[in-house]
Amino acid sequence: MQDIYKRQIEALFRDCINRTIERLDNIDTHRPFHAALLSPEALFWSRFERSFSTSFGQVVIEKVSKIAAIAGGATQVTTQKQTHFKLRESQVTKIESHLANLRSGTRNAPPKWDDDLKLIRSVPASGPEHDVRVVSDLFWVKDDINHYMSIKTVKPNIDQTAEAKRDLLKLKLNDPNCAVFYGLYYNPYGENKLQYAWSPPKGIFNFQTDQVVLIGREYWDTIGGTGTYDTVLEISNSCGEETRAQVGRLSF
């Protein structure tokens, strides 16, 4: 990754810490039971963690991901991409029934992206046209292929996951040659995708084997090319030498 892109990512990380510290200056909410049971130090760092989680949210990950895609040679990179197209009623209905079966557990087989997409594609396109609008958290073009990604928190709920799969299936029906992804920017359970253990959304995707599900290293290396995950971590560690000292000077 070129230095110009590394510096842009560093700036985003530093800004997260600065906004976190600025937010701490606001008056804390009244929490009498917390104050009674915890030390002032514990209360302070609890506030800090909540403030940091607010600063280091979806928007920051989208911006860093956008920079990584550009650094990896992608073009037409944008966040919150709106895609408008039309699908037939039979196609929309099949997607809805498929997701309903997954959510209710009435489907005879566990989710498998390739089989699920094949099932949806097998339905003849019939009935009136429906206007479809899909908003993708990250969109980029590389090797003349449109790439669409739905970015979620690392512990998403089932509603978010079902909505994402609905969008990805619609995008593939509209543009069979496009690439679609469901992305979690790190794995809270370890480096290996097989270790991912958050259960609420597992009835919608197979988080261990579905190729459209990208977690951690796969997420970053798919966006920016091999080595991007390690590079972003290196930038975090380098930036952390400064931000850890900055945080260490805070008083409670």
C-alpha positions as CSV (number, residue, x, y, z in Angstrom):
1,M,0.0,0.0,0.0
2,Q,1.4,3.4,-1.0
3,D,2.2,5.8,1.8
4,I,-0.4,8.3,0.8
5,Y,-3.2,5.8,1.5
6,K,-1.5,4.7,4.8
7,R,-1.5,8.3,6.0
8,Q,-5.2,8.7,5.1
9,I,-6.0,5.6,7.2
10,E,-3.8,6.9,10.1
11,A,-5.7,10.2,10.0
12,L,-9.0,8.4,10.4
13,F,-7.7,6.4,13.4
14,R,-6.4,9.5,15.1
15,D,-9.6,11.3,14.5
16,C,-11.5,8.5,16.3
17,I,-9.4,9.0,19.4
18,N,-9.7,12.7,19.3
19,R,-13.5,12.6,19.0
20,T,-13.6,10.0,21.8
21,I,-11.7,12.3,24.1
22,E,-13.8,15.4,23.1
23,R,-17.0,13.5,23.8
24,L,-15.7,12.7,27.4
25,D,-16.0,16.4,28.2
26,N,-19.7,16.2,28.0
27,I,-21.6,15.7,31.3
28,D,-22.0,12.0,32.1
29,T,-25.5,10.6,32.5
30,H,-26.7,10.0,36.1
31,R,-26.0,6.4,37.0
32,P,-26.5,6.0,40.7
33,F,-26.1,2.3,40.9
34,H,-23.0,2.3,38.8
35,A,-21.6,5.0,41.0
36,A,-22.5,3.1,44.1
37,L,-21.0,-0.2,43.0
38,L,-18.0,0.8,40.9
39,S,-14.9,2.9,41.5
40,P,-14.5,6.3,39.8
41,E,-11.8,4.8,37.6
42,A,-14.1,2.0,36.4
43,L,-16.8,4.5,35.6
44,F,-14.4,6.7,33.6
45,W,-13.1,3.8,31.5
46,S,-16.6,2.6,31.0
47,R,-17.5,6.0,29.5
48,F,-14.4,6.0,27.5
49,E,-15.2,2.6,25.9
50,R,-18.7,3.7,25.1
51,S,-17.4,6.9,23.5
52,F,-14.8,5.1,21.5
53,S,-17.3,2.5,20.2
54,T,-19.4,5.5,19.0
55,S,-16.5,7.1,17.2
56,F,-15.1,3.9,15.7
57,G,-18.3,2.9,14.1
58,Q,-19.7,1.9,10.7
59,V,-18.8,5.1,9.0
60,V,-15.1,4.8,9.9
61,I,-14.9,1.2,8.7
62,E,-16.6,2.2,5.4
63,K,-14.1,5.0,4.9
64,V,-11.0,2.9,5.7
65,S,-12.4,0.1,3.4
66,K,-12.9,2.7,0.6
67,I,-9.2,3.8,0.9
68,A,-8.1,0.1,0.9
69,A,-10.1,-0.6,-2.2
70,I,-8.6,2.4,-4.0
71,A,-5.1,1.4,-2.8
72,G,-5.7,-2.0,-4.3
73,G,-6.4,-0.7,-7.7
74,A,-10.2,-0.5,-7.7
75,T,-12.1,2.2,-9.6
76,Q,-15.5,3.9,-9.1
77,V,-15.2,3.2,-5.3
78,T,-18.0,4.6,-3.3
79,T,-19.8,4.1,0.0
80,Q,-23.6,3.9,0.4
81,K,-24.0,3.1,-3.3
82,Q,-27.6,3.2,-4.5
83,T,-28.5,0.7,-7.2
84,H,-31.9,0.9,-8.9
85,F,-33.3,-1.9,-11.1
86,K,-36.4,-4.0,-11.8
87,L,-37.2,-7.6,-10.9
88,R,-40.3,-9.6,-11.7
89,E,-42.9,-10.4,-9.0
90,S,-42.1,-14.1,-9.1
91,Q,-38.4,-13.4,-8.3
92,V,-39.2,-11.0,-5.4
93,T,-41.7,-13.5,-4.0
94,K,-39.3,-16.4,-4.1
95,I,-36.6,-14.4,-2.3
96,E,-39.1,-13.5,0.4
97,S,-40.3,-17.1,0.8
98,H,-36.8,-18.4,0.9
99,L,-35.8,-16.0,3.7
100,A,-39.0,-16.8,5.6
101,N,-38.1,-20.5,5.5
102,L,-34.6,-19.8,6.7
103,R,-35.8,-17.7,9.6
104,S,-38.5,-20.2,10.6
105,G,-36.2,-23.2,10.3
106,T,-38.7,-25.0,8.1
107,R,-36.2,-25.4,5.3
108,N,-34.9,-29.0,5.1
109,A,-31.3,-28.0,4.5
110,P,-29.0,-25.5,6.2
111,P,-28.1,-22.3,4.3
112,K,-25.6,-22.6,1.5
113,W,-25.1,-19.6,-0.7
114,D,-24.4,-21.4,-4.0
115,D,-27.4,-23.6,-3.6
116,D,-29.6,-20.8,-2.4
117,L,-28.7,-18.6,-5.3
118,K,-29.3,-21.5,-7.7
119,L,-32.7,-22.0,-6.2
120,I,-33.7,-18.3,-6.6
121,R,-32.4,-18.3,-10.2
122,S,-34.4,-21.4,-11.1
123,V,-37.7,-19.5,-10.7
124,P,-39.0,-18.3,-14.1
125,A,-39.3,-14.5,-14.3
126,S,-43.0,-13.7,-14.5
127,G,-45.6,-11.3,-13.3
128,P,-45.4,-7.5,-13.1
129,E,-42.1,-5.7,-12.6
130,H,-41.1,-4.4,-9.2
131,D,-38.9,-1.4,-8.7
132,V,-35.9,-2.4,-6.5
133,R,-33.5,-0.2,-4.6
134,V,-30.4,-1.6,-2.9
135,V,-28.0,0.5,-0.8
136,S,-24.6,-1.1,-0.6
137,D,-22.2,0.0,2.2
138,L,-19.2,-0.3,-0.2
139,F,-19.1,-0.6,-4.0
140,W,-16.1,-0.8,-6.2
141,V,-15.2,-1.9,-9.7
142,K,-12.1,-4.1,-10.4
143,D,-11.2,-6.1,-13.5
144,D,-14.5,-4.8,-15.0
145,I,-16.6,-6.5,-12.3
146,N,-19.0,-4.7,-10.1
147,H,-18.4,-5.5,-6.4
148,Y,-21.1,-4.9,-3.8
149,M,-20.6,-5.3,0.0
150,S,-22.9,-5.2,2.9
151,I,-20.8,-4.3,6.0
152,K,-22.1,-5.3,9.4
153,T,-21.0,-5.2,13.0
154,V,-19.0,-8.3,14.0
155,K,-22.0,-9.6,16.0
156,P,-24.9,-8.8,13.7
157,N,-28.5,-9.7,14.5
158,I,-30.7,-11.9,12.4
159,D,-32.8,-9.0,11.0
160,Q,-29.7,-7.2,9.7
161,T,-28.4,-10.4,8.2
162,A,-31.7,-11.4,6.5
163,E,-31.9,-7.9,5.0
164,A,-28.4,-8.1,3.7
165,K,-29.0,-11.5,2.1
166,R,-32.2,-10.2,0.5
167,D,-30.2,-7.4,-1.1
168,L,-27.3,-9.6,-2.3
169,L,-29.7,-12.1,-3.9
170,K,-31.5,-9.2,-5.7
171,L,-28.2,-7.8,-7.0
172,K,-27.1,-11.2,-8.3
173,L,-30.4,-11.6,-10.2
174,N,-30.0,-8.2,-11.7
175,D,-26.3,-8.6,-12.6
176,P,-25.2,-12.3,-12.7
177,N,-21.6,-11.3,-13.3
178,C,-21.3,-9.0,-10.3
179,A,-19.6,-10.0,-7.0
180,V,-21.5,-9.6,-3.8
181,F,-20.3,-9.9,-0.2
182,Y,-21.4,-9.9,3.4
183,G,-18.5,-8.5,5.4
184,L,-17.4,-8.4,9.1
185,Y,-14.2,-6.4,9.4
186,Y,-12.8,-8.6,12.2
187,N,-13.5,-12.0,13.9
188,P,-14.1,-11.6,17.6
189,Y,-13.5,-15.3,18.1
190,G,-10.0,-15.7,16.5
191,E,-8.2,-15.5,13.2
192,N,-9.8,-18.5,11.6
193,K,-13.2,-18.1,9.9
194,L,-14.1,-21.5,11.3
195,Q,-13.9,-20.1,14.8
196,Y,-16.7,-17.6,14.2
197,A,-19.3,-18.5,16.9
198,W,-21.9,-15.8,17.0
199,S,-25.1,-17.8,16.7
200,P,-28.1,-15.4,16.1
201,P,-27.6,-14.9,12.3
202,K,-26.3,-18.4,11.5
203,G,-29.6,-19.6,10.1
204,I,-29.3,-17.1,7.2
205,F,-25.7,-17.7,6.0
206,N,-23.2,-20.5,6.7
207,F,-20.6,-18.2,8.2
208,Q,-17.9,-20.9,8.0
209,T,-18.2,-22.0,4.3
210,D,-20.2,-19.4,2.3
211,Q,-17.7,-17.7,0.1
212,V,-19.8,-14.5,0.1
213,V,-19.3,-14.2,3.9
214,L,-16.0,-12.4,4.5
215,I,-14.6,-12.2,8.0
216,G,-11.4,-10.5,9.2
217,R,-8.5,-11.2,6.9
218,E,-10.7,-12.3,4.0
219,Y,-12.7,-9.1,4.3
220,W,-9.6,-6.8,4.0
221,D,-7.7,-8.9,1.4
222,T,-10.8,-9.1,-0.8
223,I,-11.2,-5.4,-0.8
224,G,-7.6,-4.3,-1.2
225,G,-5.6,-7.4,-2.3
226,T,-3.4,-9.9,-0.5
227,G,-1.7,-8.3,2.5
228,T,-4.2,-5.6,3.2
229,Y,-5.4,-7.0,6.5
230,D,-1.8,-7.1,7.8
231,T,-1.1,-3.6,6.5
232,V,-4.2,-2.1,8.2
233,L,-3.2,-3.8,11.5
234,E,0.3,-2.4,11.1
235,I,-1.1,1.1,10.6
236,S,-3.2,0.6,13.7
237,N,-0.2,-0.5,15.8
238,S,1.9,2.3,14.5
239,C,-0.8,4.9,15.2
240,G,-1.4,3.2,18.5
241,E,2.0,4.2,19.8
242,E,0.8,7.8,19.8
243,T,-2.8,7.3,20.7
244,R,-2.1,4.9,23.7
245,A,0.2,7.6,25.1
246,Q,-2.5,10.2,24.5
247,V,-5.1,8.1,26.3
248,G,-2.7,7.3,29.1
249,R,-2.5,11.0,30.0
250,L,-6.2,11.2,30.6
251,S,-7.4,11.7,34.2
252,F,-10.6,10.6,35.8
